Amino acid sequence: MPLHITLLFYAIVFLYGIVIGSFLNVCICRMPEGESLLPSSHCMSCGHKLHWYDLFPLFSWLLLRGRCRYCGEKISFQYPLIEAVNGILYVVVFMANGISVTSILYCLMASALIVISVIDERTYLIPPACNVFLLLVGIGACLADREQIAAHLIGMFCISVPLSLLYLLSKGRAIGGGDIKLMASVGLILGWQNTVLAFFLACILGSVIHLLRIKLTKAEHMLAMGPYLSAASFLAALFGEQMIGWYLGLLGI
């Protein structure tokens, strides 16, 4: 594909990603409160209904210099950040997998994982609707990869079942129910090998990063696993085969 066509394609993917990112912000703000996702957007400070020209993802925040047009209060940096991150992740997915059904499914997964990460970090809860959405993406992955459907089905249970036993034995103190459902849904998307990799990566990331946060920022000792499971799942989806191949190469297998 000519360079200018490639750049145009990635620009369109990024723009589409930031539009979806705008909706992710709605999910992040409203899901924990049990609010409907349908009512029109409004300023969180003054309650003024926002018009269409206030809602251009990323660009409206930049043009308004991060302040509400109507009351002048600062608009959280979360909004452009989530939009930009979602757009960037969409581009990364398509760069890694090309134009394919897999890329579309991984983009949908990435968006759900962003919502899960932010909400779980704030509330220590993973919205059931996000796990249901990921489960539907997993069904799509099975349909798109029928030859490997057994690997997808095994992936759904290979981590979630041991975590369920841990949940029962610890009476919910060692792991959350939302984390179990998350690994089941993501496992259906990734297949068993990448799911196992994702879980071990999440344990490493969670241990190292959270210990640093406790040391440097006095963060709570209670750990929200959602962000680490999400980050590890995304990495495993895009680079799992390379990571596994590198590891097996070290072992001489």
C-alpha angles and dihedrals in degrees: 000000000000115000095245091051090048092051091047090051093051090047090055091047090051093049091049089049094053090049089055088043089060089058090047088060089055089052093048093051100040107032096069089051093049091240124152116260092217107072115098119267121267139179110276090217107043100015093231113158110249119230126221092263090058093056107062102131114250094342097069090054091050094046092048090046091236096302135112112259091221108040102016094232118145117266114223115262086227091083100061091034095057091044093050094044092051091049092048093048090051090054091047091051094052092044090054099042106021124220103332145121088257090060091053092049092048091050090053089048092049092053093051091047091054091055091046093049096052097042094045092048090054102037107016087235131109113212110242089221090064092054091047089051091051089049089056089049087051091054087051090051090052092051091048093048103037094155090063098037092122090058090051093049092048088049090058091061108024094086103016094059096053089044090051090054089049089050091053095044093048093039090236097309098108101044137009126243091235091057090054092052090046092056091047093053095042090045090059089054099044105034125235101290096053091040092057089047091049093052094050091045089051091052091051094045092045094049097047100038097042093048088052091049091051090049098044106028103023090241119179117275090232107098125217103210095189097086093048095045088049096049092046092048091053092049091047092049093054104030105016097111092051092047093049092046091050092049094048088048090057089054091048093240 
